[in-house]
Amino acid sequence: MTILLTGASGVVGLPTLRALTEDHDVIVLEGRRAVHHSGVTVRGDLRAPHLGLDDRTWSALTRDVDTVVHCAGVVDFGIDDASTRAVNVDGVRHIVELAREASARLVHVSTAFVGQPVIPDVTGGLATMHPGAYIASKRDGEDLVRSSGLDWTIVRPSIVCGDSETGEISELQGLHTLVRAFLRGTLPVVLCEDALQYDFVPCDVVARSIATVVDHPKRYDREHVWVTSGAAALDIDSLVAVLVDEATRLGIAVDAPRRLHPDVFQRLWKPAFFDLLDPASQTKFANLLASVANLFNTSPFPTSLGSGPLPPAQTSDTIERSARLTARHLVERSPGAYPVLQSA
């Protein structure tokens, strides 16, 4: 099988490239970041018609490619809506065009959060990060895939964390933002109505799931494959307890953040603390609150893991291990950046 892979430098695309090249010929569509790949690489632009490719390259791809695996996308909540949609919506439209001309199957990587309600900014509009724009763009991208007339599979991972064995990841993600703020003592509260779940899954598990979907086209034709922890996901209180324990093991002094209902934040905590911060600190803290609040599960995600040839389902033990590996990985990346216990 000849596969065109996008987003091969990303947190999902990089391990997916490794997983796919074991059994297939992979052509990498390289964007702004270089990809170290021993096979064929073409430089393009998802935002541009024909992916910014010349006619000769476009024709060669439409002749040779059997399957398109689309991992690329904007995941930065701070980028403006137009820039997000240029990649996450227009980019999908251009990928669909290529797959259609190639008569190729499309494996599209979306997000498990497409069905989640967007939590409004309770800080009074100070946040410059807007998760809702990202989620809306991923919904619209999925709509384009489903209406394309192609053979397709949509893969929906939850929050992506580091490798299940090492904790390593090419770029820090939402879980890392939460854990880093927790370890630094800059996350005194989390806005959460109840002890909602915080679903994350290792990047290598996502990659192996994508490779499995590629290798079983009939089984997963026009299916939504959920790569999540599902009902086994830790709730926020359990996650904080694990992180407090791991921080202590690492010799880091931490105070567990308080879980606040958004209404309590507005009535009591905001006027007593938040409104006293300088504007730059308010924006920084507002962004952290907005990002973290929108990554809770209002109900457990479905999961496809553990069924058929897909990787095994996540368990409370594997999830706890990933949380601990995340903390260790952050400390290894920035030693000395966290408050040390006096007795350590």
Buried (B, 14 or more C-beta within 10 A) or exposed (E): BBBBBBBBBBBBBBBBBBBBBEEBBBBBBBBEEEBEBEBBBBBBBBBEEBBBBEEEBBEBBBEBBBBBBBBBBBBEBEBEEEEBBBBBBBBBBBBBBBBBBBEBBBBBBBBBBBEBEBBEBBBEEBBBBBBBBBBBBBBBBBEBBBEBEBBBBBBBBBBBBBBBEEBBBBEBBBBBBBBBBBBBBEBBBBBBBEBBBBBBBBBBBBBBBBBBBBBBBEBBEEEBBBBBBBBBBBBBBBBBBBBBBBBEEBBBBBEBBEBBEBEBBBEEBBEEEBEEBEEEEBBBBBBBBBBBBBBBBEEBBBBBBEEEEBBEBBEEEBBBBBBBBBBBBBBEBEEEEBBEEEEE
